Amino acid sequence: MSTQRALPRLFCIAALTLLGACVQQPQQQQPATPPAGQPQAPATAPQDQQAAEFERIRQQAMRGNLDSQYQLGSLYFVGKPQKDLKQAEYWWKQAADKGHSQSAFSLAFLYTGRADPAFADQRAMHKYLNQASAAGNAMAQHVLGSMYAQGAEGLKRDPYQARALFQSACDKQYAPSCEALKKLQAN
């Protein structure tokens, strides 16, 4: 695969990771069916359950829970209950600015402008990608390593920096970085 096509694919992987964050919301267990002869509680509509779950996450986010801030931003990013990239940006910033690496990585993706060109901000993208990488986020290390390997997204080509980032991500068992490291060593 050419290096020109590799970077957009990495950002697609990042987008899928964001979607995965929304799926990872804790699921509420359904109560067991009451024994025969006892009254049954009325069934709750799925939309009511989703609204209640969204409200629970929103309340926790407002209280400063970093994981909930990340989840709330991710929900707004994917359109649950509605797509609102300004809200996604707001909640991810709340968490990222307090050290939440996945929120920083999500902001870096948002600032590529791939979800909406109005959000393209290369300087902010570098800031949050570096923050996530420095915090040990293997996917961020891999993406940043790829940028250095290719001299892409405004970064000067630096194979030594690329190798160090790939090695760090590979040490965390991030397979794409291990493969990239092998390719770098072959050259």
N, C-alpha and C positions, 0 to 999 in steps of 0.2 A: 504494500500500500504506500502511496506517495506521502511525503510529509505534509504536503498542502492539504490533503484530504483527512489526515489523522486528527488534526486539531478540532475541526467541526464535529467529528465523531465523539471526541472526548467531551465536548460540551453537550452533546446529545445524551451521553451517559450521565452527565451531571443532572440534566433535566429529568431523566428517569429516576435518579436518586431522590429528587425532590418529590416526585410522584409517590415513591415508596414511603416517604415520610408520612404522607397522608394515610397510607394504608396501615401503617404501624400504630395507629391510634389504638389505645386500649379498648378492647371490646367488652361490653357489659354482658355478664352472664344472664341468661334468661332463667327466671325462677322455675323450679320444678313444678310440674302439674300437681295441684292439690289433690288429696285423696278424694275418692268418690263421696258424694254427699256434702262436700264443703263448697261454699260459694267460690266461684272463679273470678279473678280480677279481670276487668275488661282489657282486651288486647290493645297495646299501644301501637299506633301507626308508625311505620319506618321513618316517615318524615319527622314525626314528633321526637323519635329517638335521636335522629341526626341533629335536629335543632337543639335538643337537650345536651348532646355531646359537644356541639359547637359552643354552646353557652358555657358549659363547664370549662372547656379549654380557654375560652375568652376570659372568664373570671380569673382563672389561674394565671393567665398571661398578664392581666392587669395587676395582679398581686406581685408580679416580678419573677414568676417561674420561667427560667430560661428555656427549658424544653417546650413548655406550652407556648411561649412566644415564637419559637421556631415552628412548632406545629401550626399555630394560627397563621403565620406568614405563608406557610406551605399551602394551607387550605385556601387562602385568598389567591395564591398563585395559580392553583389548578381549577379554581372556580367553584369552590364549596364555601358558602352558599352561592356566592357570585364571584366572578373574576374581578379582582381589584389589585392591580400591581402596586399602586401607591400604598395600600394597606399592607401588602406583602413586604414591601420595602421597609415600611415603618416598623413592623414587628420583628423582622430579621435584624434591623439595625439595633433595636432595643437589646436583643440577645447578643448579637455580634460584638457590640461595644462593651459588653460585660464578659467577653471571652468565649462565647459559644462558637466553636469552630465550624460546625455544620451550617449555622446561620451565616457566618462570614463567607463560606464557600457558596452558599445560595445567593448572597448578594453579589459575589463576583460574577456568577452566571448572569444574574439580572443585568448587571452593568456591561455585559458584552453587547447588549442590545438585541440579542437573538429572539427574546420573547416579545420585545417591543423596541423598535429603534429609538424611541423617545428616551429610553433609559440608558442608552449607550454612553459610557463614561469610562474611558480607558484608565484614567488615573485612579478612580475609585475601584475599578475592577482589580488593578494591580494591588492596591492597598488591602482589600479584603482577601484576595487570593494568597498574598504573602502572609497575612494574619492567620488564615486557616492552615497554611503550610507550616508556619512556625509553631502552631499549636499541635502539630503532629497528625493532621488530617491527611491520610495516605492518598486519597483521590486528589486533593489540592496539590500535594507534592508532585503527583504524577502529571497533572495538567501544567503546573508551573515548570516542571522538568521538560515537558514536551515543548513548551514555549521557548525555553532557553536552547534546547537542542535544535530548534528550527529557526530561531531568531524571529519569532512571530509576536504579534499583538504589541508591537512597540518595544520589545525587549531585544537587546543585542545578543547575537548568538554566543553562547558560552557553554561548550561541551563539558567543562569541569563542573560548573554549577548544575547542569542537567544530570550528570552522573551522580553527584552527591544527593540530589533530590530523588532520583530513581532508586538509589541505594537505600535511602531512608524509607521510602514507601515499600520497597521490596522486603526490607527487614520486618515490616508489618504484615507480610504475606500478601501484598497487593500484586497479584499476578501480572497485570499489564506492565507494571514497572519492572518486574523481574525480566520480562521479555524485552522491554526497551533497553534495559541494562546489558543484556546479552548482545543486542544489535550494536550498541555503542562500543562494546568491548571488541566486537568483530571488526569494526572499522578502524 
